[in-house]
Amino acid sequence: MNLGKIVLTLLAGLLLASCNSTETALDVEAGRTASDPAVTVNPGGAAPAASTAPAAAPPTAPLSPAQQLAAISATRMQFAPIIGAPVEQVTPLSRRLTVKAKEKNLTIYPASEKNVTHVLKGYFSLLNESGQLKVVYVFDVLDGSGNRLHRIQGLQSTPSSSASASWESVPAALMETIADQTIDGFIAWRGASGA
C-alpha cells in the first residue's frame, strides 16, 4: 500500500466515522486522563470529516519577531479529547504536550475554561504496512468559536513484528515525538500568521 492509499483510507474512515457521531468532542469530559486535566481522551470516538471551511487568509507581510512573540504569548490554548487512540497511548502524548507547551511559553487551559483563543482537536489512526506500524495524526486548530484555522498532520512509524495493527505496540517515545511535532507546528503557524 502506498502513501496515497493510506491517505485515502484515512479520509474514508474519517468521513464514515463522522456520519456516526452525535456528541461534541468539546463536551466530553469523562475520558480525561488523571495525569493531565487539560487533555482529554475519547478512545474509539468518531473522527471528523474533512472541513470545507475556507482557510484563513495569510497576512500580507511577515510578522516581526516581537509580533510573533506577542501572538504566541496571547495564546490561550486548550486540547479537546483525542480521538482514535486508547488512553494508554494518549497519556505519554498528553504529558509531553503539556511539557512542550510550557517550554514554548504556551499556557494550556482545562476544558472547563470558556475564554480560549485556540482549541486543538486530535485524531489518530493506526496502520500496519510492510512490517511498520504507522501512526497517522491530525490536529485541527480551531478558534474559540470552533472554526478551523489550521491543520497540523503527519505520520510516524515504528517497526512491527505482528501482521496486525495494535496500539499496545506503539512506544511512548513515538507518541512523545508526535507531541513535539504538534507543538512545534502550532508555534511555527502561530508565529508566522498571528491568527
Backbone hydrogen bonds in HBPLUS format (Angstrom, degrees):
<---DONOR---> <-ACCEPTOR-->    atom                        ^
c    i                          cat <-CA-CA->   ^        H-A-AA   ^      H-
h    n   atom  resd res      DA  || num        DHA   H-A  angle D-A-AA Bond
n    s   type  num  typ     dist DA aas  dist angle  dist       angle   num
A0005-LYS N   A0002-ASN O   3.08 MM   3  5.41 119.8  2.45 104.1 117.8     1
A0006-ILE N   A0002-ASN O   3.06 MM   4  6.42 152.4  2.14 148.8 157.5     2
A0007-VAL N   A0003-LEU O   2.91 MM   4  6.18 163.0  1.94 154.6 158.0     3
A0008-LEU N   A0004-GLY O   2.95 MM   4  6.19 162.7  1.98 147.5 152.5     4
A0009-THR N   A0005-LYS O   2.80 MM   4  5.93 158.7  1.84 147.8 154.0     5
A0010-LEU N   A0006-ILE O   2.87 MM   4  6.11 161.0  1.91 151.5 156.6     6
A0011-LEU N   A0007-VAL O   2.86 MM   4  6.10 165.6  1.88 154.8 158.5     7
A0012-ALA N   A0008-LEU O   2.88 MM   4  6.03 159.4  1.92 149.2 155.0     8
A0013-GLY N   A0009-THR O   2.99 MM   4  6.19 157.2  2.04 146.5 152.8     9
A0014-LEU N   A0010-LEU O   2.87 MM   4  6.14 154.2  1.93 150.2 157.9    10
A0015-LEU N   A0011-LEU O   2.92 MM   4  6.15 162.1  1.95 152.1 156.0    11
A0016-LEU N   A0012-ALA O   2.95 MM   4  6.12 166.3  1.97 151.6 155.4    12
A0017-ALA N   A0013-GLY O   2.83 MM   4  5.88 164.7  1.85 149.1 154.1    13
A0018-SER N   A0014-LEU O   2.99 MM   4  6.07 151.8  2.07 143.3 150.6    14
A0019-CYS N   A0016-LEU O   3.17 MM   3  5.43 138.5  2.35 102.2 113.3    15
A0020-ASN N   A0017-ALA O   3.08 MM   3  5.46 152.7  2.16 109.5 117.5    16
A0027-ASP N   A0024-THR O   2.92 MM   3  5.46 151.6  2.00 115.5 124.2    17
A0028-VAL N   A0025-ALA O   3.19 MM   3  5.33 159.7  2.24 105.9 112.1    18
A0032-ARG N   A0029-GLU O   3.28 MM   3  5.75 162.7  2.31 122.1 122.4    19
A0041-VAL N   A0031-GLY O   3.34 MM  10  4.88 146.0  2.47  94.7 104.0    20
A0039-VAL N   A0036-ASP O   3.38 MM   3  5.90 154.1  2.46 113.9 119.4    21
A0082-ILE N   A0040-THR O   2.73 MM  42  6.25 144.3  1.85 136.4 139.4    22
A0042-ASN N   A0082-ILE O   2.78 MM  40  5.61 160.8  1.81 156.2 151.9    23
A0045-GLY N   A0042-ASN O   3.13 MM   3  5.51 155.0  2.19 135.4 134.1    24
A0067-GLN N   A0064-SER O   3.04 MM   3  5.07 115.1  2.47  98.1 113.9    25
A0068-GLN N   A0064-SER O   2.85 MM   4  6.15 155.8  1.91 157.1 164.7    26
A0069-LEU N   A0065-PRO O   2.97 MM   4  6.17 164.2  2.00 149.2 152.7    27
A0070-ALA N   A0066-ALA O   2.96 MM   4  6.15 156.0  2.02 143.2 150.2    28
A0071-ALA N   A0067-GLN O   2.90 MM   4  6.10 157.1  1.95 148.3 154.1    29
A0072-ILE N   A0068-GLN O   3.00 MM   4  6.26 162.9  2.03 154.0 158.1    30
A0073-SER N   A0069-LEU O   2.86 MM   4  5.99 161.9  1.89 149.9 155.7    31
A0074-ALA N   A0070-ALA O   2.98 MM   4  6.06 141.2  2.14 142.5 151.8    32
A0075-THR N   A0072-ILE O   3.15 MM   3  5.31 159.0  2.20 106.3 112.7    33
A0117-THR N   A0076-ARG O   2.88 MM  41  5.02 144.3  2.01 123.5 135.1    34
A0118-HIS N   A0076-ARG O   3.31 MM  42  6.24 169.9  2.33 135.3 134.2    35
A0077-MET N   A0107-THR O   3.20 MM  30  6.17 143.9  2.33 176.3 171.8    36
A0109-TYR N   A0077-MET O   2.66 MM  32  5.97 164.8  1.68 167.2 171.0    37
A0078-GLN N   A0118-HIS O   2.93 MM  40  6.32 132.3  2.16 144.9 159.2    38
A0120-LEU N   A0078-GLN O   2.84 MM  42  6.35 155.6  1.90 156.9 164.4    39
A0080-ALA N   A0120-LEU O   2.93 MM  40  6.01 164.3  1.95 142.4 147.4    40
A0083-ILE N   A0122-GLY O   2.90 MM  39  6.15 167.9  1.91 147.2 151.0    41
A0124-PHE N   A0083-ILE O   2.82 MM  41  6.20 150.9  1.91 158.8 168.5    42
A0089-GLN N   A0086-PRO O   3.04 MM   3  5.66 135.9  2.24 115.8 126.0    43
A0090-VAL N   A0086-PRO O   3.02 MM   4  6.25 145.1  2.15 147.7 158.0    44
A0090-VAL N   A0087-VAL O   3.11 MM   3  4.90 120.4  2.48  91.6 107.3    45
A0091-THR N   A0087-VAL O   2.92 MM   4  5.92 147.0  2.03 157.0 160.9    46
A0094-SER N   A0090-VAL O   2.72 MM   4  5.89 162.5  1.75 161.9 166.4    47
A0095-ARG N   A0091-THR O   2.98 MM   4  6.21 167.3  2.00 156.0 158.7    48
A0096-ARG N   A0092-PRO O   3.02 MM   4  6.10 164.3  2.04 144.3 148.8    49
A0097-LEU N   A0093-LEU O   2.85 MM   4  6.03 154.7  1.91 152.0 159.6    50
A0098-THR N   A0094-SER O   3.14 MM   4  6.36 158.5  2.19 149.3 153.8    51
A0099-VAL N   A0095-ARG O   3.06 MM   4  6.39 162.0  2.10 150.5 155.0    52
A0100-LYS N   A0096-ARG O   2.82 MM   4  5.88 173.4  1.83 156.4 158.7    53
A0101-ALA N   A0097-LEU O   2.93 MM   4  5.92 156.0  1.98 142.4 149.5    54
A0102-LYS N   A0098-THR O   3.11 MM   4  6.30 159.9  2.15 145.8 150.8    55
A0103-GLU N   A0099-VAL O   2.98 MM   4  6.30 153.8  2.05 149.0 156.8    56
A0104-LYS N   A0100-LYS O   3.11 MM   4  6.36 138.0  2.29 141.6 152.2    57
A0104-LYS N   A0101-ALA O   3.07 MM   3  5.12 128.7  2.35  96.4 110.0    58
A0106-LEU N   A0101-ALA O   2.83 MM   5  4.93 169.1  1.84 148.2 145.4    59
A0105-ASN N   A0102-LYS O   3.07 MM   3  4.95 163.0  2.10 108.0 109.6    60
A0113-GLU N   A0110-PRO O   2.99 MM   3  5.64 158.6  2.04 118.8 125.1    61
A0119-VAL N   A0142-LEU O   2.90 MM  23  5.01 153.8  1.97 132.9 140.0    62
A0142-LEU N   A0119-VAL O   2.77 MM  23  5.01 170.7  1.78 154.7 157.9    63
A0121-LYS N   A0140-ASP O   2.97 MM  19  5.21 160.1  2.01 146.5 152.2    64
A0140-ASP N   A0121-LYS O   2.88 MM  19  5.21 152.5  1.96 151.2 149.7    65
A0123-TYR N   A0138-VAL O   2.77 MM  15  5.20 151.2  1.85 153.1 162.6    66
A0138-VAL N   A0123-TYR O   2.96 MM  15  5.20 146.0  2.07 149.3 157.2    67
A0125-SER N   A0136-VAL O   2.92 MM  11  5.16 146.8  2.03 147.6 154.4    68
A0136-VAL N   A0125-SER O   2.91 MM  11  5.16 160.0  1.95 147.8 153.5    69
A0127-LEU N   A0134-LYS O   2.91 MM   7  5.04 156.9  1.96 141.8 149.6    70
A0134-LYS N   A0127-LEU O   2.72 MM   7  5.04 167.4  1.74 150.9 154.8    71
A0129-GLU N   A0132-GLN O   2.85 MM   3  5.24 162.8  1.88 152.6 154.6    72
A0132-GLN N   A0129-GLU O   2.93 MM   3  5.24 143.7  2.06 110.6 122.0    73
A0160-SER N   A0131-GLY O   2.80 MM  29  5.04 154.8  1.86 136.6 132.2    74
A0133-LEU N   A0158-THR O   2.75 MM  25  5.29 165.3  1.77 173.3 168.9    75
A0158-THR N   A0133-LEU O   2.93 MM  25  5.29 143.3  2.07 145.3 156.2    76
A0135-VAL N   A0156-GLN O   2.76 MM  21  5.26 166.8  1.77 169.6 168.0    77
A0156-GLN N   A0135-VAL O   2.97 MM  21  5.26 156.6  2.03 142.6 149.4    78
A0137-TYR N   A0154-GLY O   2.99 MM  17  5.52 168.8  2.00 147.4 150.7    79
A0154-GLY N   A0137-TYR O   2.99 MM  17  5.52 152.7  2.07 151.3 153.1    80
A0139-PHE N   A0152-ILE O   2.64 MM  13  5.04 162.3  1.67 160.4 165.7    81
A0152-ILE N   A0139-PHE O   2.84 MM  13  5.04 168.2  1.86 150.0 154.1    82
A0141-VAL N   A0150-HIS O   2.83 MM   9  5.04 175.8  1.83 146.6 146.9    83
A0149-LEU N   A0141-VAL O   2.70 MM   8  5.63 175.5  1.71 164.7 166.2    84
A0150-HIS N   A0141-VAL O   3.33 MM   9  5.04 155.0  2.40 135.9 138.2    85
A0143-ASP N   A0147-ASN O   2.84 MM   4  5.41 149.1  1.94 141.8 150.4    86
A0146-GLY N   A0143-ASP O   2.95 MM   3  5.35 166.2  1.97 118.2 122.6    87
A0169-SER N   A0166-SER O   3.01 MM   3  5.62 157.5  2.06 116.3 123.0    88
A0170-VAL N   A0167-TRP O   3.00 MM   3  5.35 166.5  2.02 115.9 119.9    89
A0174-LEU N   A0171-PRO O   3.12 MM   3  5.52 131.8  2.36 106.1 117.3    90
A0176-GLU N   A0172-ALA O   2.91 MM   4  6.20 148.7  2.01 151.3 161.3    91
A0177-THR N   A0173-ALA O   2.96 MM   4  6.18 146.7  2.07 141.6 150.0    92
A0178-ILE N   A0174-LEU O   3.09 MM   4  6.45 152.4  2.17 145.2 152.1    93
A0179-ALA N   A0175-MET O   3.04 MM   4  6.35 150.8  2.13 140.7 148.5    94
A0180-ASP N   A0176-GLU O   2.97 MM   4  6.31 159.6  2.01 149.9 154.4    95
A0181-GLN N   A0177-THR O   2.94 MM   4  6.21 164.0  1.97 152.4 156.6    96
A0182-THR N   A0178-ILE O   2.88 MM   4  6.03 148.7  1.98 146.3 155.2    97
A0183-ILE N   A0179-ALA O   3.03 MM   4  6.30 169.6  2.04 158.5 159.3    98
A0184-ASP N   A0180-ASP O   2.89 MM   4  6.01 165.9  1.91 153.0 157.8    99
A0185-GLY N   A0181-GLN O   2.84 MM   4  5.84 151.8  1.92 137.1 145.4   100
A0186-PHE N   A0182-THR O   2.90 MM   4  6.13 153.0  1.97 146.6 154.1   101
A0187-ILE N   A0183-ILE O   2.89 MM   4  6.11 167.6  1.90 156.1 158.9   102
A0188-ALA N   A0184-ASP O   2.93 MM   4  6.10 163.6  1.95 148.9 153.5   103
A0189-TRP N   A0185-GLY O   3.02 MM   4  6.16 160.8  2.06 144.1 149.4   104
A0190-ARG N   A0186-PHE O   2.73 MM   4  5.86 172.9  1.74 160.4 163.0   105
A0191-GLY N   A0187-ILE O   2.77 MM   4  5.69 162.6  1.80 148.4 154.0   106
A0192-ALA N   A0188-ALA O   3.10 MM   4  6.04 142.2  2.25 132.7 142.2   107
A0193-SER N   A0189-TRP O   2.79 MM   4  5.86 155.2  1.85 154.2 161.1   108
A0194-GLY N   A0190-ARG O   2.75 MM   4  5.05 149.3  1.84 131.7 141.9   109
